[in-house]
Amino acid sequence: MAEFPALPLWTDAHLADTSHLSDAEQGRYLLMLMAMWRAPGCRLPDDDIWLARKFRRSIEDVLNELRPLIDEFCQCDGNWITQKRLNREYQRVSGACANQSKRGQMRWDRDRIRDNAAIRASRMAAARKRGTHTSDEWIELKRIIGKCCHCGTTEWPLEKDHILPVYQGGSDAIENIQPSCARCNAKKGAESHDKRAERCAGWESVFENSVGRKLLRTNNGDVCLDAAVSKRMPPEPEPEPEPVSKKEKDSLTGVQKESAAASPSLPSKPAAVRGSRLPEGWTLSADDRDYARSRGLSFEATEAMALDFEQYWRAKAGKDAVKCDWRATWQRWVRNSENYKRSSGASNLKEERLYEERKAREWIIEQAFKSGVVPMAVESDGNNTDPIQRDDGDIKGEVVPIRGGPFRHRAFS
């Protein structure tokens, strides 16, 4: 298979240079160019026997048909047959392919480096949660040991080598760090051997006196590598005694009651407020009606809104139709309503007047009953006449409106 499957053929230059050739010669010349393009190095051996076998010709055909074309369009150095323009195109395609491969490798390396950095950052964050160290501790540890813990060299810069590797759950505490050169740290692998004592005997006491704190150690006296976190954490507070309920206290006897006496009792849990649907037979109360009036709604608008309110919540299904306070729901309904605006102009004045008259009639009737006088009827401008009398049917008087004022008391017996 050819290194570059596509052969760039510039038709204008090709036809201009080969216009004098016959069709058979054109075909043989193109076959030579294709064979040359597929060959390694874009060249053919200058050997008649090899050419005869390659193009399935006899040696006489090679000398009579191919050699004239080679002499006219190709170059021979005694060993190889080349074509100048074809070599130039080969070099151009080779350079473009190499550049494209290099760019792809760079993109792949960049993604790999970014992914590795993210993995490294997440591992280091987990290691710092298990334990950390200060820059002064690391500087003092390098000063005390002063060489690579693996090879003992002092020529290479020293870097942090986690004895228990971070990817195996090692912490970032100074107890888990030893100085190492970059070469040894890179080829260390999964080794977790502490070599600090081998390079500097007694470094622990020197370090503790220098930094002013004790290193965390295991039960056998070795420096702790992976348990540093649990010892660095502040001690957990002792759990408080669980409260004892009244039912449990009643079931205790003797010493158990004495020990449970100091335990706090369980606080009484407030009863959960359960909601309900709109009660059957719900009607608008006087306070609810007054609230709607205080928001600027007319009497007729309030009644219409109350009907809409009842029908809406009757038809509503699901948990949204359950409320804990229907009075507050009504007040919010009034505030949020956009279909019932404040009335204005003459219509508002008329509604206000009718409302005041109705309230005045109700008050006069109430006062009359309180004083023992039973009015027969409340007489208005003719729009509303409601006969009211007691069981005995005895007519005690009547109330009529006063022209120019709200009402006046005409007669009481």
C-alpha distance (Angstrom), angle and dihedral (degrees) to the residues before:
residue distance angle dihedral
M1 . . .
A2 3.78 . .
E3 3.80 119.9 .
F4 3.82 88.7 -128.9
P5 3.82 111.4 27.1
A6 3.82 96.0 -163.4
L7 3.80 119.1 73.0
P8 3.85 112.4 -153.6
L9 3.80 105.3 -136.3
W10 3.82 118.0 -173.8
T11 3.78 100.8 -154.5
D12 3.82 97.4 -165.6
A13 3.82 94.4 55.9
H14 3.79 92.5 40.3
L15 3.79 95.6 51.8
A16 3.82 92.3 43.2
D17 3.82 91.4 54.7
T18 3.83 97.3 41.0
S19 3.80 103.5 36.3
H20 3.84 90.9 112.4
L21 3.83 93.1 57.3
S22 3.78 123.8 98.2
D23 3.77 122.4 -120.3
A24 3.82 91.9 -99.2
E25 3.80 91.1 49.8
Q26 3.81 90.9 48.0
G27 3.79 89.6 54.2
R28 3.81 94.4 47.6
Y29 3.81 92.1 47.9
L30 3.85 92.3 50.6
L31 3.81 89.8 48.7
M32 3.81 89.1 54.2
L33 3.81 92.2 49.1
M34 3.83 91.4 49.8
A35 3.81 92.6 47.6
M36 3.81 89.9 48.5
W37 3.85 91.9 49.2
R38 3.80 91.4 51.8
A39 3.81 94.6 46.9
P40 3.82 120.1 91.8
G41 3.80 110.4 -92.6
C42 3.82 90.9 12.0
R43 3.84 93.1 -90.3
L44 3.83 140.4 108.4
P45 3.82 129.1 -141.3
D46 3.84 114.0 -98.8
D47 3.82 92.2 -126.8
D48 3.79 123.8 119.9
I49 3.81 93.4 -153.8
W50 3.80 91.7 52.9
L51 3.84 91.2 46.1
A52 3.83 91.2 49.7
R53 3.81 91.3 52.3
K54 3.82 93.0 43.2
F55 3.80 96.2 50.4
R56 3.85 95.6 31.8
R57 3.76 94.4 -118.4
S58 3.76 134.9 127.8
I59 3.77 120.8 -106.6
E60 3.81 89.2 -108.0
D61 3.88 89.3 54.7
V62 3.79 90.2 49.3
L63 3.81 91.3 51.9
N64 3.80 94.5 43.7
E65 3.88 102.1 35.9
L66 3.82 109.8 22.1
R67 3.80 104.1 32.3
P68 3.82 94.8 61.2
L69 3.85 89.2 53.9
I70 3.82 91.6 46.5
D71 3.78 92.4 50.1
E72 3.84 92.5 49.2
F73 3.83 102.8 42.6
C74 3.86 107.5 17.0
Q75 3.81 138.9 59.7
C76 3.80 124.8 -127.6
D77 3.82 126.1 -164.0
G78 3.81 95.7 -178.6
N79 3.80 94.5 -92.2
W80 3.80 108.1 43.7
I81 3.77 138.7 32.2
T82 3.83 115.4 -140.2
Q83 3.79 138.1 169.6
K84 3.81 117.3 -139.0
R85 3.82 100.0 -143.7
L86 3.81 92.2 40.7
N87 3.82 90.3 52.7
R88 3.79 91.1 50.9
E89 3.81 91.3 52.5
Y90 3.80 89.8 46.3
Q91 3.80 91.7 54.7
R92 3.81 91.5 47.0
V93 3.82 93.6 51.1
S94 3.82 91.4 44.4
G95 3.82 91.4 53.0
A96 3.80 93.5 47.4
C97 3.79 91.6 48.5
A98 3.83 91.4 48.8
N99 3.81 91.8 49.6
Q100 3.78 92.0 48.9
S101 3.79 91.1 49.3
K102 3.80 90.4 48.7
R103 3.81 92.2 51.0
G104 3.80 90.8 49.0
Q105 3.80 90.6 49.8
M106 3.80 90.3 49.9
R107 3.78 91.4 51.3
W108 3.78 91.0 48.7
D109 3.83 91.6 47.3
R110 3.80 91.2 48.0
D111 3.80 92.1 51.7
R112 3.79 91.3 45.3
I113 3.81 92.0 49.6
R114 3.80 91.2 48.2
D115 3.80 92.3 49.3
N116 3.80 92.1 46.7
A117 3.80 90.8 49.2
A118 3.80 91.0 51.5
I119 3.80 91.3 49.6
R120 3.79 91.0 47.2
A121 3.82 91.7 49.1
S122 3.81 92.5 50.8
R123 3.82 91.4 48.5
M124 3.80 92.1 48.9
A125 3.81 91.0 49.0
A126 3.80 89.5 54.3
A127 3.82 90.6 46.6
R128 3.81 91.8 51.9
K129 3.79 89.7 52.7
R130 3.80 88.2 58.6
G131 3.82 93.4 47.8
T132 3.82 142.8 -30.5
H133 3.79 139.4 -158.4
T134 3.79 136.0 -153.2
S135 3.79 128.1 -117.4
D136 3.83 89.9 -115.2
E137 3.80 90.6 57.4
W138 3.81 92.0 51.0
I139 3.84 92.5 47.4
E140 3.80 90.9 49.2
L141 3.82 92.4 48.1
K142 3.83 91.1 52.2
R143 3.80 90.8 48.0
I144 3.81 93.4 51.0
I145 3.82 98.3 46.2
G146 3.81 96.1 29.5
K147 3.82 98.0 -176.7
C148 3.78 143.2 60.0
C149 3.78 109.4 -72.9
H150 3.84 91.1 -144.1
C151 3.81 106.9 43.8
G152 3.82 100.9 10.0
T153 3.81 94.7 -128.1
T154 3.80 120.8 152.7
E155 3.81 96.4 -172.6
W156 3.78 98.2 77.6
P157 3.82 122.9 68.6
L158 3.81 112.1 -101.2
E159 3.79 121.5 -121.3
K160 3.80 135.3 -178.4
D161 3.78 115.5 -79.0
H162 3.81 115.3 -170.7
I163 3.80 105.5 -141.2
L164 3.80 92.1 -154.1
P165 3.84 99.6 41.1
V166 3.76 117.1 -115.3
Y167 3.79 92.7 -126.0
Q168 3.82 88.4 57.2
G169 3.81 92.6 54.6
G170 3.81 100.5 -87.4
S171 3.79 119.5 157.0
D172 3.81 129.2 -126.9
A173 3.81 93.1 -123.7
I174 3.82 118.9 127.3
E175 3.82 88.7 -114.4
N176 3.84 87.8 67.6
I177 3.84 97.4 46.0
Q178 3.81 130.2 86.8
P179 3.83 129.2 173.9
S180 3.80 115.1 -102.2
C181 3.78 137.4 165.4
A182 3.80 118.4 -112.4
R183 3.81 93.1 -109.8
C184 3.81 94.9 54.1
N185 3.79 93.3 40.3
A186 3.82 91.0 53.9
K187 3.82 94.7 51.9
K188 3.80 97.0 37.8
G189 3.81 94.9 97.6
A190 3.79 117.9 175.8
E191 3.80 95.0 -19.7
S192 3.83 113.2 134.4
H193 3.81 103.3 -177.9
D194 3.84 118.2 137.4
K195 3.82 106.6 -133.6
R196 3.80 99.5 169.8
A197 3.82 94.1 101.2
E198 3.83 90.3 50.4
R199 3.81 92.4 57.3
C200 3.82 97.6 37.8
A201 3.79 119.3 18.3
G202 3.78 114.3 -148.2
W203 3.79 94.4 14.9
E204 3.82 90.9 140.2
S205 3.79 96.0 66.9
V206 3.81 92.4 43.6
F207 3.77 90.8 50.5
E208 3.81 93.8 47.3
N209 3.81 92.2 50.6
S210 3.81 90.9 47.6
V211 3.81 99.8 48.7
G212 3.80 95.2 32.7
R213 3.80 99.3 -125.7
K214 3.77 138.6 90.5
L215 3.78 122.5 -106.8
L216 3.76 116.1 -121.5
R217 3.78 111.0 -105.9
T218 3.79 138.4 -171.6
N219 3.80 124.6 -119.6
N220 3.81 92.3 -88.5
G221 3.82 92.6 52.8
D222 3.83 99.5 -102.6
V223 3.79 120.7 132.9
C224 3.79 109.1 -90.0
L225 3.81 114.5 -118.9
D226 3.79 108.6 174.8
A227 3.82 103.1 17.8
A228 3.79 95.6 60.0
V229 3.73 93.6 103.8
S230 3.76 98.0 58.4
K231 3.79 90.5 51.7
R232 3.78 94.8 45.2
M233 3.78 92.2 53.9
P234 3.83 116.0 93.4
P235 3.80 112.7 -104.2
E236 3.75 113.0 -89.4
P237 3.81 114.4 -113.1
E238 3.75 116.5 -106.4
P239 3.79 111.3 -97.3
E240 3.76 114.8 -103.7
P241 3.82 116.5 -118.0
E242 3.75 112.1 -92.1
P243 3.79 113.4 -109.5
V244 3.79 116.8 -107.0
S245 3.78 119.2 -133.5
K246 3.81 121.8 -131.4
K247 3.80 91.5 -111.5
E248 3.81 91.0 54.4
K249 3.82 91.3 47.6
D250 3.80 91.2 53.2
S251 3.82 89.8 54.5
L252 3.85 93.1 52.2
T253 3.76 122.8 92.1
G254 3.82 137.7 -169.9
V255 3.79 115.7 -20.2
Q256 3.78 91.9 6.9
K257 3.80 90.5 62.6
E258 3.81 91.3 50.3
S259 3.81 92.2 51.5
A260 3.77 92.1 45.1
A261 3.80 92.9 48.8
A262 3.82 90.6 80.4
S263 3.79 92.6 49.8
P264 3.79 114.2 96.4
S265 3.75 117.6 -114.6
L266 3.73 119.3 -114.1
P267 3.79 110.5 -94.6
S268 3.74 113.3 -113.6
K269 3.75 108.9 -102.5
P270 3.80 112.8 -130.0
A271 3.74 113.7 -113.6
A272 3.76 113.0 -104.7
V273 3.79 114.7 -111.4
R274 3.77 109.1 -122.0
G275 3.74 120.3 -154.1
S276 3.78 128.2 -141.6
R277 3.75 139.9 -160.3
L278 3.79 121.7 -98.2
P279 3.84 105.9 -63.5
E280 3.78 118.5 -108.8
G281 3.79 112.1 -99.8
W282 3.79 93.0 21.0
T283 3.79 113.7 174.8
L284 3.76 132.8 176.1
S285 3.81 110.6 -93.0
A286 3.78 124.8 -141.4
D287 3.80 91.8 -106.7
D288 3.81 91.6 51.2
R289 3.78 90.3 48.6
D290 3.80 91.5 49.1
Y291 3.81 89.9 50.2
A292 3.81 90.8 54.7
R293 3.81 89.4 47.7
S294 3.80 90.3 51.2
R295 3.79 88.6 55.7
G296 3.81 89.5 58.5
L297 3.82 100.4 -98.9
S298 3.77 120.4 143.3
F299 3.80 123.3 -125.7
E300 3.79 93.9 -103.9
A301 3.83 91.7 45.2
T302 3.80 90.4 50.8
E303 3.80 92.6 51.5
A304 3.80 91.8 47.2
M305 3.79 90.9 48.5
A306 3.82 91.2 49.7
L307 3.82 89.9 53.6
D308 3.80 91.1 49.6
F309 3.81 90.2 47.2
E310 3.81 93.3 52.8
Q311 3.80 96.0 44.4
Y312 3.80 93.0 46.6
W313 3.79 95.4 52.6
R314 3.82 92.6 41.2
A315 3.82 90.0 56.5
K316 3.82 95.1 40.7
A317 3.84 114.3 105.3
G318 3.77 133.9 -163.3
K319 3.79 133.2 27.3
D320 3.81 93.0 -41.8
A321 3.83 89.5 69.1
V322 3.83 91.5 62.1
K323 3.83 115.7 90.5
C324 3.80 133.7 175.1
D325 3.82 96.9 -150.8
W326 3.78 117.5 29.5
R327 3.79 93.1 -178.8
A328 3.80 90.8 59.0
T329 3.81 88.5 45.4
W330 3.82 90.1 55.0
Q331 3.81 91.9 49.4
R332 3.80 91.4 49.9
W333 3.81 89.3 47.6
V334 3.80 89.1 55.4
R335 3.81 93.1 48.3
N336 3.80 95.1 46.7
S337 3.77 96.4 44.7
E338 3.77 114.4 113.8
N339 3.80 97.3 176.8
Y340 3.78 95.0 65.9
K341 3.78 110.6 59.7
R342 3.74 128.2 173.0
S343 3.79 112.5 -75.8
S344 3.79 118.1 -121.2
G345 3.82 140.1 -171.6
A346 3.83 126.3 17.2
S347 3.79 94.0 -22.6
N348 3.79 90.6 60.1
L349 3.80 92.5 49.5
K350 3.79 91.7 50.9
E351 3.79 92.8 50.0
E352 3.80 90.6 48.3
R353 3.80 91.5 50.8
L354 3.80 93.4 49.5
Y355 3.80 90.6 48.0
E356 3.80 92.6 51.0
E357 3.81 91.5 48.1
R358 3.79 92.5 51.3
K359 3.80 92.0 49.2
A360 3.82 90.3 48.2
R361 3.82 92.3 51.3
E362 3.78 91.3 49.7
W363 3.81 91.1 50.5
I364 3.84 94.0 49.0
I365 3.80 92.0 49.2
E366 3.79 90.6 48.9
Q367 3.82 91.5 50.8
A368 3.78 91.4 46.9
F369 3.80 92.6 54.5
K370 3.78 90.8 46.8
S371 3.85 90.8 54.6
G372 3.80 93.1 47.4
V373 3.80 94.9 -108.3
V374 3.79 114.5 126.7
P375 3.81 113.9 -155.2
M376 3.79 116.2 -146.2
A377 3.78 94.5 -146.2
V378 3.74 145.0 -18.2
E379 3.73 109.2 -116.8
S380 3.80 120.5 -155.4
D381 3.79 134.9 164.9
G382 3.76 90.5 -57.4
N383 3.76 96.7 -83.5
N384 3.78 97.4 96.6
T385 3.83 128.2 22.8
D386 3.77 116.3 164.7
P387 3.84 115.9 179.6
I388 3.79 109.2 -140.2
Q389 3.80 121.5 -177.9
R390 3.77 140.1 147.9
D391 3.76 127.6 -104.3
D392 3.82 92.5 -90.9
G393 3.80 90.4 58.0
D394 3.82 91.9 -134.3
I395 3.80 109.5 154.6
K396 3.77 110.1 -139.3
G397 3.78 103.9 175.1
E398 3.80 144.6 -53.5
V399 3.78 139.1 -112.7
V400 3.79 122.0 -137.4
P401 3.80 129.8 179.5
I402 3.77 120.4 -99.8
R403 3.80 114.7 -125.6
G404 3.77 109.9 -117.3
G405 3.81 93.0 11.8
P406 3.76 137.7 59.8
F407 3.82 103.5 -97.0
R408 3.79 142.7 -36.5
H409 3.79 133.1 -154.9
R410 3.84 108.4 -114.2
A411 3.78 105.8 -179.6
F412 3.77 140.3 -15.2
S413 3.83 124.8 179.9
